[in-house]
Amino acid sequence: MNNPILYILGNGFDLAHHLPSSYEDFHNWLVENGDVPFVDAFEKLYPNIIRGGKWCDIESALGSVKLEDAITFEKK
């Protein structure tokens, strides 16, 4: 095999190897790269997601969003 591929299964491998892949890191990256409107909208739509939160919190929030809430939010 000339080009081996590493498949990583499971959760926490990245953080255990000190890779900047937490939600906090992503949030900071968005802010540093000028995507503050997205961050503001996301945090208003999902107020229970706080910096320092975990990706699973975001996944759970996304799974429970109601379409009418998103539509109402967009119209504001």
Buried (B, 14 or more C-beta within 10 A) or exposed (E): EEEEEEEEEEEEEEEEEEEEEBBBEBBBEBBEEEBEEEBEBBBEBBEEBEEEBBEEBBEEBEEEEEEEEEEEEEEE
